[in-house]
Amino acid sequence: MTPYRDLVRALCAEARAADERRLLVLAGAREATYDAAAAALDAADLPGGGIAVVAERRIEGVDATHLPLDRTGDLLGTTRGAVVLDCHDETRPNALGRAVGAVDGGGLLVLLAPPLEAWPETRDGFDQGLAVPPFGVDAVAGRFRRRLVRTLRAHPGIAVVDADRGTVERDGLTDPPPRFEPETPARAEPPSGSGFPAAAYGACLTGDQRRALEALEALSDPAAAVVVSADRGRGKSSAAGLAAGALAADGRDVLVTAPGYRNAEEVFARARGLLVALDALADHDESGHRLSSAAGGRVRFLPPAAAVDPPGDPDAVLVDEAAALPVRLLEGFLGSDAALAFATTVHGYEGAGRGFDVRFRDRLAASDREVLDVTMTDPIRYAAGDPVETWAFRALLLDARPAVDQLVADATPGESAYVGLGAEALLADEHRLREAFGLLVLAHYRTEPDDLARLLDAPNVAVRALTYEERVVAVALLAREGGLSAERRRRMYEGERVRGNMLPDVLTSQLRDEAAGEPVGLRVLRIATHPAVRSRGLGSRLLDEVAAEARAGGFDWPAGVDPTVDYLGVGYGATPRLVRFWADNGFGTLHLSTTRNDTSGEYSVLMARPLTDAGTALRDRTADWFRRRIGSVLADALDDADADVVRGTLAATPASRTPTAASEAPVPPASGAPDLTDREWRTVAAAAFGPGLYDAAPRPFRQLALAHLTGGGGDLSADAERLLVRKVLQARSWERVAEAGPYVSKREAMRSLGAAYRPLVDRYGTDAAHEEADRYR
């Protein structure tokens, strides 16, 4: 008999008695850990729930659902008696978080790993992904796994077994106190005056879930907005599903959205279950994306970008995993005529509720909605205080937070210190690591555990910060790009993708610049300022310090890589505010994507701030190409882009320079005046001052609009510039232009366009233009 079988039985008995989970680490050679896992699962004698094995191959003798490493997303929304995660081929932080979340109370998480002493220095498939050219995998560090091993050896509820020797390193037993039963709701009767059926409340498993369901009854009122916040495993999606089912049973149309349908599967499962219990399910499609009720109601799914302006005018819109969506997209729901519900995870790898609170709650409060908040704290699938949850929060920094507001409230750019946060120093300073990573979580709606490993181990990544009285008040996550060999640049030009080089990849493969990967860029992956001190210039100060350090060659990369940095770069989902921030900090537009991000619904913009002559040359030639092509793109793929985003990106386009290749078409001179014939100038002037028509010859109007918007603006109001974008550059119909406002009619919009061109004719026009204008003044 395997010596540790008794330990496994004791672990599982303790887990069942406390309704908690336990973690078993089997460390050693792959075959030894597989044999040990089979023996451990046999000894565990797990009741129901099934077993999932996440590995590249099956474990002999184990009856389980097998998932490859790239499909751990399939575990979301499922519950298992045990999950086995093989970390020999890859140690993916995201996969670890998903595996933890799928284990039920009384269950067992089993990690298969190399010997713990060697694990941090064993390069694996995840490390290959961090080895961004020109760095090789040998330059990848093992700090994330060093920290992981340290937590595995320190936390209660975690047993560690040497599978090669069959010996127990630590038993992980906690001798938990007697379990107190959580509050359970009265299942028979709904609250007094309830509009939801008793069966909905009877399906609730905790008092928290019952209170959340009662709050969601407000969705019967189209002016309502309900926010349900909870840590993972508290049943918020189940409560939302019960509410959706109850509303559909009453004939309401409920639209559900989430980052992906898999995030909303529990919502649909509970809605369907309730409709079946009420004998009210009329129909459902095979995909599960749509349920219909006998009363004519329905529950349907749309991805976020489509759900903002959905067909069919739903009665209620339910946004699950709301913290995983960008604020601009969430704001789009506020204009809906439907009742709204936002269910958000407080601490999770798919979005952080803290970021949701900081960045969206003020917008919601400022709306006309009647906002109702409910927080769920009681775990459903395992008991409160579960040691495996506590360990996962620490190991993956799921609960990382920035410094307390009061400690940094007086921070200013002048009183803050610029510091480099080296990975080794962060590994040794848990408090500072949590502060810095907590700010990064706030900065981006999809910061996840993989980013923690990237921060600690990727050879091309650096972290810089501003601190105030030793507290992190602003942080930037930076990635080195470019500096690629001629051979690799040739392969990129011919279609090969290169990891971790976003700007060089787009400029080479899409914009057809084979030399774009030669200069070295430092891309800003994330930048965040503490919410208590935003709008004081701290972000701008941090970028200036990064630029100064880069110019001075201060970035010390591993493997003796040249510290030269030619430009700072950035790519992000374009909003007017963000475009303005980056332009104000010296970044010029290089590219505006022609497709929207499926999750955010935004077009992405690429920008650069040159630091050397090589960076300036790259910026200028790319910007010139942008100026020449953007007019036709706006009238085609970008005809629905936000007018203020277009205005901002055009205004941030660096001044045009003389073409470097004889084959290139001429570009407007540095003054910004367009190259129009006398006849074209007379056509524009006649439309602006007299009886001429824009529709007779749109080309010169487009040329002049581009010259104005890329030349720094001035002379025109914001409304007039939006009119130039929507009608002249995006070629929208007059009806759509008038509808976008502020015009009360198509005729007013047409008159306003003529008026908008008068100062442009005066500013840029030739003698022919001025003579034509004078005929009608």
C-alpha positions in Angstrom: 0.0 0.0 0.0 1.3 3.5 -0.9 2.5 5.1 2.3 0.5 8.3 1.8 -2.9 6.7 1.0 -3.8 7.2 4.7 -2.9 10.9 4.3 -5.2 11.3 1.3 -8.0 9.7 3.2 -7.5 12.0 6.2 -7.3 15.1 3.9 -10.6 14.2 2.2 -12.3 13.3 5.4 -11.3 16.6 6.9 -12.4 18.5 3.8 -15.8 16.8 3.9 -16.3 17.4 7.6 -15.5 21.1 7.2 -17.1 21.5 3.7 -13.7 22.9 2.6 -11.3 21.9 -0.1 -7.8 20.5 0.3 -4.8 20.7 -2.0 -2.4 17.8 -2.7 0.9 18.5 -4.4 2.5 15.5 -6.0 6.1 16.5 -6.9 8.5 14.4 -8.9 9.1 12.9 -12.3 6.0 12.9 -14.6 5.4 9.1 -14.5 5.8 9.0 -10.7 3.3 11.8 -10.2 0.8 10.1 -12.6 1.0 6.8 -10.7 0.7 8.7 -7.4 -2.3 10.7 -8.7 -4.1 7.4 -9.6 -3.4 6.0 -6.2 -4.5 9.2 -4.4 -7.8 9.5 -6.3 -8.5 5.9 -5.6 -7.9 6.4 -1.9 -9.9 9.7 -1.9 -13.1 7.8 -2.7 -14.8 11.0 -3.9 -18.5 11.2 -3.7 -20.1 12.3 -6.9 -19.1 15.5 -8.7 -16.7 13.7 -11.0 -13.0 14.2 -11.7 -11.4 16.4 -14.3 -7.8 15.9 -15.4 -6.1 18.8 -17.1 -3.1 17.4 -18.8 -1.6 16.7 -22.2 -2.3 13.0 -21.8 -4.5 10.8 -19.8 -3.7 9.2 -16.4 -4.1 5.4 -16.6 -6.6 4.0 -14.2 -8.5 7.3 -13.5 -12.1 7.6 -14.8 -12.2 11.3 -15.5 -13.1 14.1 -17.9 -9.8 14.9 -19.7 -9.0 18.4 -20.8 -5.9 19.7 -22.6 -4.1 22.7 -21.0 -5.5 25.1 -23.5 -9.1 24.3 -22.6 -9.2 25.1 -18.9 -11.9 27.6 -19.7 -14.2 24.6 -19.9 -14.0 24.3 -16.2 -15.6 27.7 -15.6 -19.1 27.3 -14.3 -18.6 23.6 -13.5 -18.2 21.8 -10.2 -16.0 18.8 -9.6 -15.2 16.5 -6.7 -11.5 16.6 -7.8 -9.4 18.5 -10.4 -6.0 17.2 -11.4 -3.7 19.8 -13.0 -0.5 18.6 -14.6 2.2 21.4 -14.4 5.0 19.4 -16.0 4.5 20.8 -19.5 3.3 24.2 -18.5 2.6 26.2 -15.3 -0.1 28.5 -16.4 -1.3 30.8 -13.7 -4.7 31.3 -15.4 -5.2 27.5 -15.6 -4.3 27.2 -11.9 -7.0 29.8 -11.0 -9.6 28.0 -13.1 -8.8 24.6 -11.6 -9.1 26.0 -8.0 -12.5 27.5 -8.8 -13.9 24.2 -10.1 -13.4 22.1 -7.0 -16.4 21.7 -4.8 -16.5 21.7 -1.0 -15.2 18.4 0.4 -13.1 18.0 -2.8 -9.5 17.8 -3.7 -7.2 19.8 -6.0 -4.2 17.8 -7.1 -1.2 19.5 -8.6 1.4 17.4 -10.5 4.7 19.2 -10.6 8.4 18.6 -11.0 10.5 18.2 -7.8 9.8 21.5 -5.9 13.4 22.4 -5.5 13.9 22.2 -9.3 10.5 23.4 -10.4 11.4 27.2 -10.5 14.4 26.6 -12.7 12.7 24.1 -15.0 11.8 25.8 -18.2 8.4 24.8 -19.7 5.9 25.7 -22.4 4.6 28.7 -20.6 8.2 30.0 -20.4 8.4 29.5 -24.1 5.6 32.0 -24.5 7.4 34.5 -22.3 10.6 34.2 -24.4 9.9 37.2 -26.7 12.4 37.7 -29.5 15.2 38.5 -29.4 15.3 36.8 -26.0 15.5 33.0 -25.7 13.9 30.8 -23.1 17.1 30.8 -21.1 16.5 34.5 -20.3 13.1 33.7 -18.7 13.3 33.7 -14.9 11.4 31.3 -12.5 10.3 33.8 -9.9 6.6 33.2 -10.2 7.2 29.5 -9.4 9.6 30.3 -6.6 6.9 32.3 -5.0 4.3 29.6 -5.8 6.4 26.9 -4.1 6.9 29.1 -1.1 3.2 29.5 -0.7 2.5 25.8 -1.2 4.9 25.0 1.7 3.5 27.6 4.0 -0.3 27.6 3.8 -2.6 25.3 5.7 -4.7 22.8 3.9 -1.9 21.9 1.5 -0.2 18.5 1.6 3.1 18.0 -0.3 4.3 14.5 -1.3 7.5 13.5 -2.9 6.2 11.1 -5.6 9.6 9.8 -6.5 10.2 8.6 -3.0 6.6 8.1 -1.9 7.2 10.3 1.2 5.2 13.0 2.8 6.9 16.4 3.1 3.9 18.1 4.9 0.5 16.6 5.6 -1.6 19.8 5.3 -4.0 18.7 7.9 -5.6 21.6 9.8 -7.8 19.9 12.4 -10.7 22.4 11.6 -13.1 23.3 14.3 -16.7 22.0 14.1 -18.5 23.5 11.2 -21.2 26.1 11.7 -24.0 25.7 9.2 -24.4 28.8 7.0 -27.7 30.7 7.1 -30.2 29.0 4.8 -33.3 30.7 3.4 -36.8 29.7 4.1 -37.6 27.7 1.0 -41.4 27.7 1.1 -42.5 31.3 0.9 -41.1 34.2 -1.1 -40.8 37.6 0.7 -44.0 39.5 1.3 -45.2 41.2 -1.8 -42.8 39.4 -4.1 -43.3 39.4 -7.8 -41.1 36.4 -8.4 -42.6 32.9 -8.0 -42.0 30.9 -4.8 -40.0 28.3 -6.8 -37.3 30.9 -7.5 -36.8 31.5 -3.8 -37.0 27.8 -3.1 -34.0 27.3 -5.4 -31.8 29.7 -3.4 -29.1 27.9 -1.3 -28.1 30.7 1.1 -29.7 33.8 2.7 -27.3 35.9 0.6 -28.7 34.4 -2.6 -32.2 35.0 -1.4 -31.4 38.7 -0.7 -29.8 39.0 -4.1 -32.8 37.6 -5.8 -35.1 39.9 -3.9 -33.0 42.9 -5.0 -33.2 41.7 -8.6 -37.0 41.9 -8.5 -36.3 45.6 -9.2 -35.7 44.7 -12.8 -39.4 44.9 -13.3 -38.8 48.7 -13.3 -37.1 50.0 -16.5 -35.4 52.8 -14.5 -33.7 50.3 -12.1 -30.0 49.3 -12.0 -29.0 46.5 -9.6 -25.4 45.7 -8.8 -24.6 42.3 -7.3 -21.0 42.0 -6.0 -19.4 38.8 -4.7 -16.2 36.8 -4.6 -16.2 33.7 -6.9 -18.3 30.8 -5.7 -21.0 32.9 -3.9 -23.8 32.1 -6.3 -24.3 35.5 -8.0 -24.7 34.0 -11.4 -27.2 31.5 -10.1 -29.2 34.4 -8.5 -29.1 36.3 -11.8 -30.3 33.2 -13.6 -33.2 32.7 -11.3 -34.2 36.3 -11.8 -33.9 35.9 -15.6 -36.1 32.8 -15.5 -38.7 34.5 -13.3 -38.8 37.6 -15.6 -39.1 35.4 -18.7 -41.9 33.3 -17.1 -43.7 36.6 -16.7 -43.4 37.4 -20.4 -40.3 39.7 -20.2 -37.5 39.8 -22.7 -34.2 39.4 -20.8 -30.9 40.0 -22.6 -27.8 38.4 -21.0 -24.3 39.4 -21.9 -20.8 38.5 -20.5 -17.2 38.5 -21.9 -18.1 35.1 -23.4 -21.0 32.7 -23.3 -19.1 30.3 -21.1 -19.2 33.0 -18.4 -23.0 33.1 -18.6 -23.7 29.4 -18.7 -24.7 29.2 -15.1 -27.2 32.0 -15.7 -28.9 30.1 -18.5 -28.7 26.8 -16.6 -30.6 28.3 -13.6 -33.0 30.2 -15.8 -33.8 27.0 -17.7 -34.2 25.0 -14.5 -36.7 27.5 -13.1 -38.7 27.6 -16.3 -38.9 23.8 -16.3 -39.9 23.8 -12.6 -42.7 26.2 -13.4 -43.7 24.2 -16.5 -43.1 27.4 -18.5 -40.3 26.4 -20.9 -41.7 26.7 -24.4 -38.5 26.3 -26.5 -34.8 26.5 -26.4 -32.1 26.4 -29.1 -29.5 23.6 -29.2 -26.6 26.0 -28.3 -28.4 27.1 -25.1 -28.1 30.7 -26.1 -31.9 31.3 -26.1 -34.8 30.2 -23.9 -38.5 31.0 -24.6 -41.3 30.9 -22.1 -45.0 29.9 -22.5 -45.9 33.5 -21.7 -43.9 34.8 -24.6 -40.8 35.9 -22.6 -37.3 34.9 -23.4 -33.7 34.8 -22.1 -31.1 35.4 -24.9 -27.4 35.9 -25.1 -25.4 38.5 -27.1 -21.7 39.3 -26.9 -21.0 42.7 -25.1 -20.4 44.9 -28.2 -23.7 43.7 -29.8 -25.6 43.9 -26.5 -25.1 47.7 -26.1 -27.4 48.3 -29.0 -29.4 45.1 -29.3 -32.2 44.2 -31.6 -35.6 43.6 -30.1 -35.7 46.2 -27.3 -35.3 43.9 -24.2 -37.1 44.6 -21.0 -34.0 43.9 -18.9 -30.3 43.6 -19.6 -28.2 41.4 -17.3 -24.4 41.9 -17.5 -22.5 39.0 -15.9 -18.8 39.3 -15.0 -19.2 43.1 -15.5 -15.8 43.8 -14.1 -14.2 42.0 -17.0 -15.6 44.6 -19.4 -14.2 48.1 -20.1 -15.9 51.1 -18.6 -16.7 52.7 -21.9 -18.7 49.6 -22.9 -20.5 49.5 -19.6 -21.4 53.1 -20.0 -23.1 52.2 -23.2 -25.7 50.2 -21.3 -26.7 53.3 -19.3 -28.4 54.7 -22.4 -30.7 51.7 -22.7 -34.4 51.9 -22.0 -34.2 48.5 -20.3 -33.7 47.7 -16.6 -30.1 46.9 -15.9 -28.3 44.4 -13.6 -24.5 44.1 -13.2 -23.1 41.0 -11.6 -19.4 41.4 -10.8 -16.7 39.3 -9.2 -14.8 41.2 -6.4 -11.6 39.2 -6.6 -11.1 37.2 -9.7 -8.9 36.5 -12.6 -11.5 37.6 -15.2 -11.8 41.1 -13.9 -11.6 42.8 -10.5 -14.6 44.3 -8.7 -12.3 46.9 -7.2 -11.7 48.2 -10.7 -15.4 48.1 -11.5 -16.1 50.1 -8.3 -13.4 52.7 -8.9 -14.0 53.3 -12.6 -17.7 52.7 -13.2 -19.7 53.2 -10.0 -19.4 57.0 -10.3 -20.8 56.9 -13.8 -23.7 54.7 -12.6 -24.4 57.0 -9.7 -24.5 60.0 -12.0 -27.1 58.4 -14.2 -30.8 58.7 -13.9 -31.1 55.1 -12.7 -32.4 54.0 -9.3 -29.3 52.0 -8.1 -29.7 49.1 -5.7 -26.6 47.4 -4.4 -26.3 43.9 -2.8 -23.2 42.1 -1.7 -22.9 38.3 -1.3 -20.3 36.9 1.1 -21.5 33.4 1.9 -19.8 30.7 -0.1 -22.1 28.1 -1.7 -19.8 25.4 -2.9 -17.6 25.4 0.2 -17.4 26.8 3.7 -16.3 30.3 4.5 -12.6 30.4 5.4 -11.7 27.6 3.0 -7.9 27.4 3.1 -7.5 26.6 -0.6 -9.3 29.8 -1.5 -7.1 31.8 0.9 -4.0 30.2 -0.7 -5.2 31.0 -4.2 -5.9 34.6 -3.4 -2.4 35.0 -2.1 -0.6 32.9 -4.7 -2.3 34.6 -7.7 -2.8 38.0 -6.1 -6.5 37.9 -6.8 -7.1 40.2 -3.9 -4.2 42.6 -4.6 -5.1 46.2 -3.7 -3.3 49.6 -4.0 -2.4 51.6 -0.9 -5.2 52.9 1.3 -6.4 56.2 -0.1 -5.6 58.2 3.0 -1.9 57.2 2.9 -1.4 58.7 -0.6 -4.0 61.5 -0.7 -1.4 64.3 -0.6 0.8 62.9 -3.4 1.9 65.3 -6.2 4.2 64.8 -9.1 6.9 67.0 -7.5 6.8 65.1 -4.2 6.9 61.7 -5.7 10.0 59.6 -6.3 10.7 57.7 -9.6 11.7 54.1 -8.9 12.4 51.0 -10.8 10.6 48.0 -9.4 12.9 45.1 -10.3 11.4 41.7 -10.3 13.7 40.3 -7.7 13.0 43.3 -5.4 9.2 42.8 -5.9 9.6 39.1 -5.1 11.3 39.9 -1.8 8.7 42.6 -0.9 5.2 41.1 -0.9 3.7 44.4 0.3 5.0 46.4 -2.6 4.2 43.7 -5.1 0.6 43.7 -3.9 0.4 47.5 -4.2 1.9 47.6 -7.7 -0.1 44.7 -9.0 -3.3 46.1 -7.4 -2.9 49.3 -9.4 -2.3 47.3 -12.6 -5.6 45.4 -11.9 -7.3 48.8 -11.8 -5.7 49.9 -15.0 -7.1 47.3 -17.3 -10.2 45.3 -17.3 -8.5 42.0 -18.2 -5.4 41.9 -15.9 -5.1 38.3 -14.9 -2.7 35.9 -13.1 -0.7 35.3 -16.3 0.2 38.9 -16.1 1.7 38.3 -12.6 4.0 35.7 -14.1 4.8 38.0 -17.0 5.7 40.8 -14.6 8.0 38.5 -12.5 9.6 36.4 -15.2 9.4 37.8 -18.8 12.9 39.0 -19.9 11.4 41.8 -22.0 9.2 43.3 -19.3 10.1 46.1 -16.8 8.2 47.9 -14.1 8.6 51.6 -13.2 6.7 53.5 -10.6 6.2 56.8 -8.7 6.1 56.4 -4.9 5.0 58.8 -2.2 6.2 58.1 1.3 7.2 54.6 0.1 3.6 53.9 -1.3 3.1 53.2 -5.0 1.0 56.0 -6.5 1.6 55.3 -10.2 2.9 52.3 -12.0 3.8 51.4 -15.6 4.3 47.9 -17.0 6.6 48.2 -20.0 7.7 45.7 -22.7 10.7 45.9 -25.0 9.8 45.4 -28.7 11.7 45.4 -32.0 15.5 45.2 -32.4 14.8 42.2 -34.7 17.2 40.7 -37.2 16.8 41.3 -40.9 16.0 37.6 -41.4 13.2 37.7 -38.8 11.9 41.0 -40.3 11.7 39.3 -43.7 9.8 36.4 -42.3 7.4 38.8 -40.5 6.9 40.7 -43.7 6.0 37.4 -45.5 3.4 36.5 -42.8 5.2 34.9 -39.8 3.8 36.1 -36.4 6.3 37.1 -33.7 5.3 36.9 -30.0 5.4 40.0 -27.8 6.2 42.5 -30.6 2.8 44.1 -31.2 3.8 47.4 -32.8 6.5 45.9 -35.1 4.1 43.1 -36.1 1.3 45.4 -37.1 3.5 47.9 -38.8 5.3 45.1 -40.7 2.5 42.7 -41.6 -0.5 45.0 -42.0 1.2 48.3 -43.0 3.9 46.6 -45.1 7.0 48.3 -43.6 9.7 45.6 -43.6 12.0 47.9 -41.6 9.6 48.6 -38.8 11.0 45.9 -36.5 14.6 47.2 -36.6 14.2 50.2 -34.2 13.7 49.2 -30.5 10.5 50.3 -28.8 9.4 50.3 -25.2 5.6 49.6 -25.3 3.5 50.7 -22.4 1.4 47.6 -21.6 -0.4 49.2 -18.6 -0.2 52.5 -16.8 -2.2 53.3 -13.7 -2.4 56.1 -11.2 -3.9 55.6 -7.8 -7.6 56.6 -7.9 -7.2 58.9 -4.9 -4.7 61.1 -6.8 -5.8 61.0 -10.4 -5.8 64.0 -12.7 -2.8 65.5 -10.9 -0.2 64.8 -13.6 1.3 61.7 -12.0 0.9 59.6 -15.1 2.5 62.2 -17.3 5.4 62.6 -14.9 5.9 58.8 -14.9 6.0 58.7 -18.7 8.5 61.6 -18.8 10.7 59.8 -16.4 10.5 56.5 -18.4 11.4 58.5 -21.6 14.4 60.1 -19.8 15.7 56.9 -18.5 15.3 55.2 -21.9 17.2 58.0 -23.6 20.0 57.6 -21.1 20.2 53.8 -21.7 19.1 53.1 -18.2 17.1 49.9 -19.0 19.2 46.9 -18.2 17.9 43.9 -20.1 19.2 40.3 -19.5 21.6 38.5 -21.8 23.6 41.6 -22.6 20.9 43.1 -24.9 21.6 46.6 -26.1 19.8 49.1 -23.8 19.1 51.5 -26.6 15.4 52.5 -26.9 14.3 54.4 -30.0 10.7 55.1 -29.1 7.9 54.6 -26.5 4.9 52.9 -28.0 1.3 52.1 -26.9 -1.7 50.3 -28.3 -5.2 50.6 -26.6 -8.9 50.7 -27.2 -9.5 54.3 -28.4 -11.7 56.6 -26.4 -11.7 60.4 -26.7 -10.2 60.7 -23.1 -7.4 58.2 -23.7 -6.5 59.6 -27.1 -6.2 63.0 -25.5 -4.1 61.7 -22.7 -1.5 60.0 -24.9 -1.4 62.9 -27.4 -0.8 65.4 -24.6 2.1 63.2 -23.6 3.8 63.4 -26.9 2.5 60.3 -28.6 1.6 60.5 -32.3 -0.9 58.4 -34.2 0.5 55.5 -36.3 -2.6 53.4 -36.9 -6.3 53.0 -36.2 -7.5 49.5 -36.5 -10.3 48.6 -38.9 -12.1 46.1 -36.7 -13.6 46.5 -33.3 -12.5 44.5 -30.3 -15.2 41.8 -29.7 -15.3 42.5 -25.9 -14.8 46.2 -25.7 -16.4 47.2 -28.9 -13.6 49.8 -29.4 -11.2 50.4 -32.3 -7.6 50.2 -31.3 -5.1 52.9 -31.9 -1.3 52.6 -32.1 0.8 55.6 -31.1 4.5 56.3 -30.6 6.7 58.9 -28.9 10.2 59.0 -30.6 13.4 59.1 -28.5 16.1 58.8 -31.2 16.5 59.7 -34.8 15.6 56.1 -35.7 12.4 56.3 -33.7 11.6 59.7 -35.3 12.1 58.2 -38.8 9.8 55.3 -38.0 7.1 57.6 -36.5 7.2 60.0 -39.4 7.0 57.6 -42.3 4.3 55.6 -40.6 2.3 58.8 -39.8 2.7 60.0 -43.4 1.3 56.7 -44.6 -1.6 57.0 -42.1 -2.4 60.5 -43.4 -2.5 59.2 -47.0 -4.7 56.2 -46.4 -7.0 57.2 -43.6 -9.5 59.2 -45.7 -10.5 56.1 -47.7 -10.5 53.9 -44.6 -12.9 56.2 -42.7 -15.3 56.1 -45.6 -15.2 52.3 -45.5 -14.2 50.1 -42.5 -14.3 53.0 -40.0 -17.5 54.6 -41.1 -19.1 53.9 -37.7 -16.1 55.0 -35.5 -16.9 57.6 -32.8 -16.4 61.0 -34.3 -14.4 62.3 -31.3 -12.1 59.3 -31.5 -11.5 60.1 -35.1 -10.9 63.8 -34.3 -8.5 62.9 -31.6 -6.5 60.4 -33.6 -6.2 62.7 -36.6 -5.2 65.6 -34.4 -2.5 63.5 -32.9 -1.0 62.6 -36.3 2.5 64.1 -36.5 3.2 66.8 -39.1 3.7 65.4 -42.5 7.2 65.1 -43.9 8.6 64.7 -47.4 8.4 61.2 -48.8 11.6 59.1 -48.6 10.9 57.0 -51.7 10.4 58.4 -55.2 7.5 56.0 -55.8 5.5 57.4 -53.0 2.7 59.8 -53.8 3.1 63.4 -52.8 1.8 64.4 -49.4 0.5 67.7 -48.2 3.2 70.2 -47.3 4.1 70.9 -43.7 1.7 73.9 -43.5 -1.2 71.5 -43.9 -2.6 73.1 -47.0 -4.1 70.5 -49.3 -2.9 70.2 -52.9 -6.1 71.1 -54.8 -6.6 72.4 -58.3 -8.1 75.8 -58.9 -11.3 74.2 -60.0 -11.5 72.1 -56.8 -10.9 75.2 -54.7 -13.7 77.0 -56.5 -16.0 74.1 -55.9 -15.3 74.2 -52.2 -15.6 77.9 -51.9 -18.8 78.0 -53.9 -20.4 75.4 -51.5 -19.1 77.3 -48.5 -20.2 80.9 -49.6 -22.6 80.4 -52.5 -24.8 77.9 -54.4 -22.2 75.1 -54.8 -22.9 71.5 -53.6 -20.7 69.2 -51.6 -22.3 66.1 -53.2 -21.1 67.2 -56.6 -17.4 66.6 -55.8 -16.6 65.2 -52.3 -12.9 64.6 -52.9 -11.6 68.2 -52.4 -13.8 68.6 -49.3 -12.3 65.4 -47.9 -8.8 66.6 -48.6 -9.4 69.9 -46.9 -11.1 68.2 -43.9 -8.1 66.0 -43.4 -5.7 68.9 -43.7 -7.6 70.7 -41.0 -8.0 67.8 -38.6 -4.4 66.6 -38.9 -3.0 70.1 -38.9 -3.9 70.9 -35.3 -7.4 72.1 -35.7 -8.5 75.6 -34.7 -11.1 77.9 -36.4 -13.9 75.3 -36.0 -16.1 74.3 -33.1 -16.2 70.7 -31.8 -19.6 70.2 -33.4 -18.3 71.5 -36.8 -15.4 69.1 -36.7 -17.7 66.2 -35.8 -19.7 67.2 -38.9 -16.6 67.0 -41.0 -15.9 63.5 -39.7 -19.4 62.1 -40.0 -20.4 63.5 -43.4 -17.2 64.3 -45.3 -14.8 61.6 -44.0 -17.1 58.8 -43.1 -19.6 59.5 -45.9 -22.6 59.0 -43.8 -26.0 59.8 -45.2 -27.5 63.2 -44.4 -30.2 61.5 -42.4 -27.6 59.7 -40.2 -25.6 62.9 -39.8 -28.7 64.9 -38.7 -29.7 62.1 -36.3 -26.3 62.2 -34.6 -27.0 65.8 -33.7 -27.1 68.6 -32.8 -29.1 69.3 -35.9 -32.8 69.3 -35.9 -33.1 68.5 -39.6 -31.2 67.3 -42.6 -31.4 70.8 -44.1 -29.8 72.4 -41.0 -27.0 69.8 -41.2 -26.4 70.7 -44.9 -26.3 74.5 -44.1 -23.9 73.8 -41.2 -21.5 71.9 -43.4 -21.2 74.9 -45.7 -20.6 77.2 -42.8 -17.9 74.9 -41.5 -15.9 75.3 -44.7 -15.8 79.1 -44.7 -13.0 79.5 -42.2 -11.1 76.6 -43.9 -11.3 78.4 -47.3 -10.1 81.6 -45.6 -7.2 79.8 -43.9 -6.0 77.4 -46.5 -7.5 78.7 -49.8 -5.5 79.9 -52.8 -6.2 83.0 -54.8 -8.7 81.1 -56.9 -10.6 80.1 -53.7 -10.7 83.6 -52.3 -11.8 85.1 -55.6 -14.7 82.6 -55.7 -15.6 83.3 -52.1 -15.6 87.0 -52.7 -18.3 86.7 -55.3 -20.8 85.6 -52.6 -19.7 87.5 -49.5 
